[in-house]
């Protein structure tokens, strides 16, 4: 366990948080991207035990009962997206995404940040990799798949850059801290990966052409349609939050936002 939260019994002030969040409608909004993926994310004990359980976190967790949440922070034409939980049992990025939302809520952003903290709440709840028997990150070229709906949303919103955050066990593939990218057809994918890898001391894992090594990955599908994207990996045991892994994933997210000039 990375961090033991002394108390999870914060006062139930979700209503207050909802009111304060929506006072400035332009700055924060939360919608449901897909409802069939709903799940009780708090039921994932390994994730829940490591959370910084703020009222905002509690509010977002409640939203996962409706499906895949999409959070929008900031405003402006520069639009970027951060995704976590594409593999439900890769916990550090999902925890980091919650921390990031809490952090960004109080900052001035030079643009709009869309965050999907739990791509498939149901898979997160069960602490399993796949959603509905399907690997989201190998099926996003299939119409109607959850991955494909995420790609459609990215297109509809006019997102400029996308980063998808994962974790990997030491004995798995890639088994090291790194940033996946491809030079063709979106060379900026390589630029983003170079920036994050230098900034966070992780390796670049570059493939020349999107969609050749991995088919149906969110990153590859974005790069193929000309939206520069990367996949960031931190080391952690699968289904658990290894020591320091949330912080490292959060650092990769912040680095991505720095590259995009959002921060
Ligand atoms: Zn993964």
Boltz pocket constraint, residues with backbone or C-beta under 6 A from the ligand:
constraints:
  - pocket:
      binder: B
      contacts: [[A, 86], [A, 87], [A, 90], [A, 166], [A, 167]]
      max_distance: 6.0
